[in-house]
Amino acid sequence: MSTSLSTAQELLAVLPLFNRIMAVELRQETGDDTTMPQFRVLTYLAEAPLTMSDIARKRHVSFQSAGELVQALVERGWVVRMPDPSDRRQSLLHLTDAGLAQYERVQHHMLERLTGFMDQLDEDEKTTIQQALQSLHRVLVEEVIEHVEGS
């Protein structure tokens, strides 16, 4: 078996475990039914205000699905809709102060949890993982720029 194939198999085995742990951590930290897709929207909006179309495109979902996702965040008081000054037909979604605080609190908690896993590794393992993740990140960003966002 090639190294690339076995590495890909390991990645496919690890990612669902990682996602499951982070989903459980998210629910425990928020104490409610916040989902990973909702947290991802908070992450996007922590970077910059976006339109509903932007959210739908980033999440690879329909406009209606994005609307339902955002509506749950609006009802919690974490996101507000404001008129888009460049296009009055659209609204820009912004994090509220409460939404930003929620995002930062959960992000901090998840990073602490991941740091606990990393602390179980020796320095060589940590270095190897860090280098591998940087390389994988580079390749995936190139893929997204070339194929996903270009379509």
C-alpha positions in Angstrom: 0.0 0.0 0.0 1.4 3.4 -0.9 2.2 6.0 1.8 -0.3 8.4 0.4 -3.1 5.8 0.5 -2.3 4.7 4.1 -2.0 8.4 5.2 -5.4 9.2 3.5 -6.9 6.2 5.3 -5.6 7.4 8.7 -6.9 10.8 8.0 -10.4 9.4 7.2 -10.2 7.5 10.4 -9.1 10.4 12.6 -11.4 13.2 11.2 -14.7 11.6 12.3 -13.3 11.1 15.8 -12.1 14.7 15.9 -15.4 16.0 14.7 -17.3 13.9 17.3 -15.1 15.1 20.1 -15.5 18.7 19.1 -19.3 18.4 18.7 -19.6 17.0 22.2 -17.3 19.7 23.5 -19.4 22.4 21.8 -22.6 21.1 23.4 -21.0 20.8 26.8 -19.5 24.2 26.6 -22.6 26.0 25.4 -25.0 24.0 27.5 -27.6 24.0 24.7 -28.2 22.6 21.3 -25.6 24.7 19.4 -24.4 22.7 16.4 -21.1 22.7 14.6 -22.6 24.4 11.5 -23.8 27.2 13.7 -20.4 27.5 15.3 -18.8 27.6 11.9 -21.1 30.6 11.0 -20.0 32.3 14.1 -16.4 31.7 13.0 -17.1 33.2 9.6 -18.7 36.2 11.1 -16.0 36.7 13.6 -13.7 37.4 10.6 -16.0 39.8 8.8 -19.7 40.5 8.2 -21.2 38.4 5.4 -24.4 38.2 3.4 -26.7 35.2 3.6 -25.5 34.2 0.1 -21.9 34.3 1.4 -22.9 31.9 4.2 -24.7 29.6 1.8 -21.7 29.5 -0.5 -19.2 28.9 2.3 -21.4 26.1 3.9 -22.2 24.6 0.5 -25.9 24.7 1.3 -29.0 26.2 -0.2 -30.0 29.8 0.6 -33.0 28.4 2.5 -30.8 26.1 4.7 -28.4 29.0 5.4 -31.4 31.1 6.3 -32.6 28.6 8.9 -29.1 28.2 10.3 -28.7 32.0 10.7 -32.2 32.5 12.0 -31.3 30.2 15.0 -28.4 32.5 15.7 -30.5 35.6 15.4 -33.0 34.2 17.8 -30.2 33.6 20.4 -29.1 37.2 20.0 -25.7 36.2 18.6 -26.2 37.6 15.1 -28.0 40.7 13.7 -29.0 41.6 10.2 -28.1 45.1 9.0 -28.7 46.8 5.7 -25.8 46.2 3.2 -24.6 49.8 2.3 -23.4 48.5 -1.1 -26.6 46.6 -2.0 -29.9 47.6 -0.4 -31.5 44.4 -1.5 -29.3 42.4 0.9 -28.5 42.4 4.6 -25.1 42.0 6.1 -24.9 39.6 9.0 -22.9 40.8 12.0 -22.0 39.2 15.3 -23.4 40.9 18.3 -21.3 41.4 21.4 -22.9 38.4 22.9 -22.2 36.4 19.7 -18.6 37.4 19.7 -18.3 36.5 23.4 -19.9 33.1 22.7 -17.6 32.4 19.8 -14.5 33.4 21.8 -15.5 31.3 24.8 -16.2 28.2 22.8 -13.1 28.7 20.6 -10.9 29.0 23.7 -12.5 25.9 25.3 -11.9 23.8 22.1 -8.3 25.0 21.9 -7.8 24.0 25.5 -9.3 20.6 24.8 -7.0 20.1 21.7 -4.0 21.3 23.7 -4.7 18.5 26.2 -4.5 15.9 23.4 -1.3 17.5 22.1 0.2 17.4 25.6 0.0 13.6 25.4 2.5 13.6 22.5 6.3 13.9 22.7 8.0 16.8 21.1 9.0 14.9 18.0 5.4 13.9 17.4 4.1 17.4 18.0 6.7 18.8 15.5 5.8 16.1 12.9 2.0 16.8 13.2 2.5 20.6 13.0 4.6 20.2 9.9 2.2 17.8 8.3 -0.8 20.0 9.1 0.9 23.1 7.7 1.6 21.2 4.5 -2.0 19.7 4.3 -3.4 23.2 4.9 -1.4 24.6 2.0 -2.6 21.9 -0.4 -6.2 22.2 0.7 -6.2 26.0 0.5 -4.9 25.7 -3.1 -7.6 23.2 -3.9 -10.3 25.5 -2.5 -9.0 28.5 -4.4 -8.7 26.6 -7.7 -11.7 24.4 -7.7 -14.3 25.2 -5.1 -14.4 29.0 -5.0 -13.7 29.1 -8.8 -16.9 27.2 -9.6 
